[in-house]
Amino acid sequence: MCFMGMVHTFEMHGLKLALDVESGALHVLDGPGFLAVEKLAQGLAVDDVQKEAASEFGEETARQVMAEICELQEKGLLFSEPREVDLSSDGVVKALCLHLAHDCNLRCKYCFAGEGHYGGNRGLMPLETAKKAVDFLLEKSKGRKHVEIDFFGGEPLLNFQVLKDTVEYGKARAQEMGKVLKFTVTTNALRMPGEVLEYLNREGMSIVLSLDGREEVHDRMRVLPGGGKSWQRVLENCKAVVKGRGGDNYYLRGTYTRHNLDFSKDIDVMIEEGFDRISLEPAVLSPEAAEALQSEDVPVLEKEYEKLAQKLWQREEQGEKVFFFHFELDLHQGPCAKKRAQGCGAGAAYLAVTPEGSLYPCHQFAGDEDFCCGHVDSGVKDGLLTRFAAVDSANKEACRDCFARFFCGGGCHAAAWSMNQDMEKPYELGCTLHRKRVECGLYLQAKRMLASIG
């Protein structure tokens, strides 16, 4: 019997777990099973593994464990072999990030967009450009029925009238073409008068709200143009938005830096303030920046993620489930290996549109003319997008031996370029943290499985 498929074993909070990478099957193991699977995954010979298991747990237990492992392998649930996957793109654009504003009413210190203007002039997108972007998406999505637009910035609500007019136009055009156009808005929630709140909730628009957790953490990084604080006003507006939509169809998104390595306390505050759909991202900054995470921070951050996973499970046991975006894994993605292996679609299925109508592979490349890939008037320059399609998967050489590759699809192109000037080489610190988040998500899945069977 040959055990060649990739299996990842790890322990967390008393559970011994094994992930079969190719199938996505998750196994909760006892001591003998964990020893055998771990040793086989390390490449030890079957006879040697059985001898070691027999020495520690007895011959009968060792034989039984090896028989169970063989049975799971035959079922394709353990040490399953990799499959060849066609990763070619169909050329369909599924989503646009519409930069309604290259301006902002905050001056966040970690902002990748250069305080909202992306290294260029501050400005707002004209309605005519937004309409052309809608038409571009509906045309380039070809036969796909469901498409998406994310209103982004800067701060998109600085251009609220154009947002409303674009939604009205987009819905009408989509209906004419037999398509469904979904809208999302990402906002810092600093200025949300009643008209804005009522409109966003009435339209059922998905919303991403920005809050960094504790007041002192938020106000250190997310400051007003004159240096003033923003936390109290933002918190009140976030609460009003969520209440107005019945606590649904939103995410509260924060960012952590080296100044708050104890970030689970920020999530505690978010939960205590009444939010249960949360995302907290590590800032991706030049290593020279005072706020930038460093490699020596990794052990602290990994322990913090494990602490967070345990806290979230304790809440879930009490009937208070909190959706933490990075721990919500899909272990049942079905037989579509292509879907599991592909990345976010930046530069292929997903594009960003600047206020003047220029196209970029994603919002984080906006403003870098080397990555401008066309215009809503003239269409797409195929050469650059071919370059992105070639790296938009977990099949990159750097990813092939990573157990978490099917949960990220090859990592963030913008982070890879920012850190390494090479999209084939993922951002190493980001990968390390992502692997730990995947382990935490698997731990929570295992706890749910165990709870469901009593």
Solvent accessible surface area in square Angstrom, and as a share of the most:
residue,aa,sasa,rsa
1,M,129,0.58
2,C,82,0.49
3,F,22,0.09
4,M,151,0.67
5,G,5,0.05
6,M,53,0.24
7,V,12,0.07
8,H,39,0.17
9,T,24,0.14
10,F,19,0.08
11,E,99,0.45
12,M,5,0.02
13,H,71,0.32
14,G,76,0.74
15,L,24,0.12
16,K,61,0.26
17,L,0,0.00
18,A,0,0.00
19,L,2,0.01
20,D,0,0.00
21,V,3,0.02
22,E,11,0.05
23,S,43,0.28
24,G,6,0.06
25,A,19,0.15
26,L,21,0.10
27,H,26,0.11
28,V,57,0.33
29,L,33,0.17
30,D,91,0.47
31,G,25,0.24
32,P,20,0.13
33,G,8,0.07
34,F,16,0.07
35,L,23,0.11
36,A,0,0.00
37,V,1,0.01
38,E,52,0.23
39,K,48,0.20
40,L,4,0.02
41,A,43,0.33
42,Q,112,0.50
43,G,64,0.61
44,L,69,0.34
45,A,59,0.45
46,V,41,0.24
47,D,99,0.51
48,D,76,0.39
49,V,0,0.00
50,Q,55,0.24
51,K,143,0.60
52,E,64,0.29
53,A,0,0.00
54,A,22,0.17
55,S,102,0.66
56,E,111,0.50
57,F,70,0.29
58,G,32,0.31
59,E,117,0.52
60,E,111,0.50
61,T,46,0.27
62,A,0,0.00
63,R,119,0.43
64,Q,102,0.45
65,V,13,0.07
66,M,10,0.05
67,A,63,0.49
68,E,85,0.38
69,I,6,0.03
70,C,30,0.18
71,E,87,0.39
72,L,47,0.23
73,Q,33,0.15
74,E,136,0.61
75,K,125,0.53
76,G,29,0.28
77,L,70,0.35
78,L,1,0.01
79,F,1,0.01
80,S,16,0.10
81,E,130,0.58
82,P,91,0.57
83,R,117,0.43
84,E,181,0.81
85,V,46,0.26
86,D,101,0.52
87,L,47,0.23
88,S,66,0.43
89,S,61,0.40
90,D,101,0.52
91,G,45,0.44
92,V,19,0.11
93,V,8,0.05
94,K,73,0.31
95,A,20,0.16
96,L,0,0.00
97,C,1,0.00
98,L,0,0.00
99,H,0,0.00
100,L,0,0.00
101,A,0,0.00
102,H,15,0.07
103,D,36,0.19
104,C,19,0.12
105,N,28,0.14
106,L,1,0.01
107,R,50,0.18
108,C,15,0.09
109,K,117,0.49
110,Y,24,0.09
111,C,46,0.27
112,F,99,0.41
113,A,3,0.02
114,G,32,0.30
115,E,70,0.32
116,G,1,0.01
117,H,46,0.21
118,Y,21,0.08
119,G,70,0.67
120,G,46,0.44
121,N,139,0.71
122,R,95,0.35
123,G,29,0.28
124,L,85,0.42
125,M,2,0.01
126,P,73,0.46
127,L,53,0.26
128,E,106,0.47
129,T,18,0.11
130,A,0,0.00
131,K,58,0.25
132,K,75,0.32
133,A,0,0.00
134,V,0,0.00
135,D,46,0.24
136,F,10,0.04
137,L,0,0.00
138,L,1,0.00
139,E,117,0.52
140,K,63,0.27
141,S,0,0.00
142,K,121,0.51
143,G,79,0.76
144,R,102,0.37
145,K,110,0.47
146,H,106,0.47
147,V,1,0.01
148,E,84,0.38
149,I,1,0.01
150,D,33,0.17
151,F,0,0.00
152,F,31,0.13
153,G,3,0.03
154,G,23,0.22
155,E,5,0.02
156,P,0,0.00
157,L,16,0.08
158,L,66,0.33
159,N,12,0.06
160,F,25,0.10
161,Q,105,0.47
162,V,20,0.12
163,L,0,0.00
164,K,47,0.20
165,D,40,0.21
166,T,0,0.00
167,V,3,0.02
168,E,126,0.56
169,Y,53,0.20
170,G,0,0.00
171,K,95,0.40
172,A,51,0.39
173,R,63,0.23
174,A,2,0.02
175,Q,147,0.65
176,E,126,0.56
177,M,80,0.36
178,G,50,0.48
179,K,21,0.09
180,V,68,0.39
181,L,16,0.08
182,K,94,0.40
183,F,12,0.05
184,T,24,0.14
185,V,0,0.00
186,T,26,0.15
187,T,3,0.02
188,N,10,0.05
189,A,0,0.00
190,L,7,0.03
191,R,155,0.57
192,M,12,0.05
193,P,54,0.34
194,G,52,0.50
195,E,106,0.48
196,V,6,0.04
197,L,34,0.17
198,E,91,0.41
199,Y,15,0.06
200,L,1,0.01
201,N,31,0.16
202,R,144,0.53
203,E,52,0.23
204,G,48,0.46
205,M,6,0.03
206,S,16,0.10
207,I,2,0.01
208,V,33,0.19
209,L,0,0.00
210,S,14,0.09
211,L,0,0.00
212,D,1,0.01
213,G,0,0.00
214,R,39,0.14
215,E,77,0.34
216,E,113,0.51
217,V,19,0.11
218,H,0,0.00
219,D,18,0.09
220,R,123,0.45
221,M,6,0.03
222,R,23,0.08
223,V,19,0.11
224,L,37,0.19
225,P,81,0.51
226,G,83,0.80
227,G,50,0.48
228,G,30,0.29
229,K,151,0.64
230,S,2,0.01
231,W,22,0.08
232,Q,94,0.42
233,R,118,0.43
234,V,0,0.00
235,L,7,0.03
236,E,95,0.43
237,N,22,0.11
238,C,0,0.00
239,K,82,0.35
240,A,42,0.33
241,V,0,0.00
242,V,13,0.08
243,K,173,0.73
244,G,49,0.47
245,R,32,0.12
246,G,71,0.68
247,G,24,0.23
248,D,77,0.40
249,N,57,0.29
250,Y,8,0.03
251,Y,59,0.22
252,L,0,0.00
253,R,80,0.29
254,G,1,0.01
255,T,13,0.08
256,Y,0,0.00
257,T,1,0.01
258,R,89,0.33
259,H,70,0.31
260,N,4,0.02
261,L,38,0.19
262,D,48,0.25
263,F,0,0.00
264,S,1,0.00
265,K,103,0.44
266,D,0,0.00
267,I,1,0.00
268,D,30,0.16
269,V,31,0.18
270,M,0,0.00
271,I,20,0.10
272,E,124,0.56
273,E,50,0.23
274,G,58,0.56
275,F,4,0.01
276,D,49,0.25
277,R,54,0.20
278,I,0,0.00
279,S,7,0.04
280,L,1,0.00
281,E,40,0.18
282,P,21,0.14
283,A,8,0.06
284,V,63,0.36
285,L,31,0.15
286,S,61,0.39
287,P,74,0.46
288,E,148,0.66
289,A,34,0.26
290,A,77,0.60
291,E,31,0.14
292,A,2,0.01
293,L,11,0.06
294,Q,41,0.18
295,S,85,0.55
296,E,114,0.51
297,D,7,0.03
298,V,23,0.13
299,P,75,0.47
300,V,74,0.43
301,L,0,0.00
302,E,48,0.22
303,K,146,0.62
304,E,10,0.04
305,Y,0,0.00
306,E,44,0.20
307,K,91,0.39
308,L,1,0.01
309,A,0,0.00
310,Q,69,0.31
311,K,53,0.23
312,L,5,0.03
313,W,22,0.08
314,Q,90,0.40
315,R,61,0.22
316,E,34,0.15
317,E,118,0.53
318,Q,131,0.58
319,G,68,0.65
320,E,86,0.39
321,K,66,0.28
322,V,9,0.05
323,F,66,0.27
324,F,1,0.01
325,F,111,0.46
326,H,28,0.12
327,F,0,0.00
328,E,63,0.28
329,L,26,0.13
330,D,69,0.36
331,L,21,0.11
332,H,163,0.73
333,Q,41,0.18
334,G,46,0.44
335,P,123,0.78
336,C,62,0.37
337,A,16,0.12
338,K,66,0.28
339,K,128,0.54
340,R,15,0.06
341,A,5,0.04
342,Q,60,0.26
343,G,22,0.21
344,C,95,0.57
345,G,8,0.07
346,A,2,0.01
347,G,0,0.00
348,A,20,0.16
349,A,21,0.17
350,Y,45,0.17
351,L,0,0.00
352,A,0,0.00
353,V,0,0.00
354,T,2,0.01
355,P,12,0.07
356,E,106,0.48
357,G,0,0.00
358,S,16,0.10
359,L,0,0.00
360,Y,2,0.01
361,P,0,0.00
362,C,11,0.07
363,H,39,0.18
364,Q,76,0.34
365,F,8,0.04
366,A,9,0.07
367,G,38,0.37
368,D,56,0.29
369,E,126,0.57
370,D,120,0.62
371,F,3,0.01
372,C,24,0.15
373,C,0,0.00
374,G,5,0.05
375,H,48,0.21
376,V,16,0.09
377,D,94,0.49
378,S,97,0.63
379,G,15,0.15
380,V,40,0.23
381,K,119,0.50
382,D,107,0.55
383,G,57,0.55
384,L,27,0.13
385,L,24,0.12
386,T,90,0.52
387,R,99,0.36
388,F,0,0.00
389,A,40,0.31
390,A,77,0.60
391,V,8,0.05
392,D,13,0.07
393,S,8,0.05
394,A,3,0.02
395,N,80,0.41
396,K,10,0.04
397,E,141,0.63
398,A,65,0.51
399,C,9,0.06
400,R,124,0.45
401,D,130,0.67
402,C,22,0.13
403,F,20,0.08
404,A,0,0.00
405,R,26,0.09
406,F,24,0.10
407,F,37,0.16
408,C,47,0.28
409,G,1,0.01
410,G,2,0.02
411,G,22,0.22
412,C,61,0.37
413,H,4,0.02
414,A,10,0.08
415,A,10,0.07
416,A,1,0.01
417,W,58,0.20
418,S,70,0.45
419,M,47,0.21
420,N,46,0.24
421,Q,114,0.51
422,D,57,0.30
423,M,9,0.04
424,E,88,0.39
425,K,117,0.49
426,P,17,0.10
427,Y,34,0.13
428,E,137,0.61
429,L,23,0.11
430,G,18,0.17
431,C,35,0.21
432,T,30,0.18
433,L,0,0.00
434,H,38,0.17
435,R,75,0.28
436,K,23,0.10
437,R,20,0.07
438,V,1,0.00
439,E,20,0.09
440,C,0,0.00
441,G,0,0.00
442,L,0,0.00
443,Y,6,0.02
444,L,3,0.01
445,Q,33,0.15
446,A,0,0.00
447,K,48,0.20
448,R,54,0.20
449,M,76,0.34
450,L,64,0.32
451,A,63,0.49
452,S,92,0.59
453,I,140,0.71
454,G,102,0.98
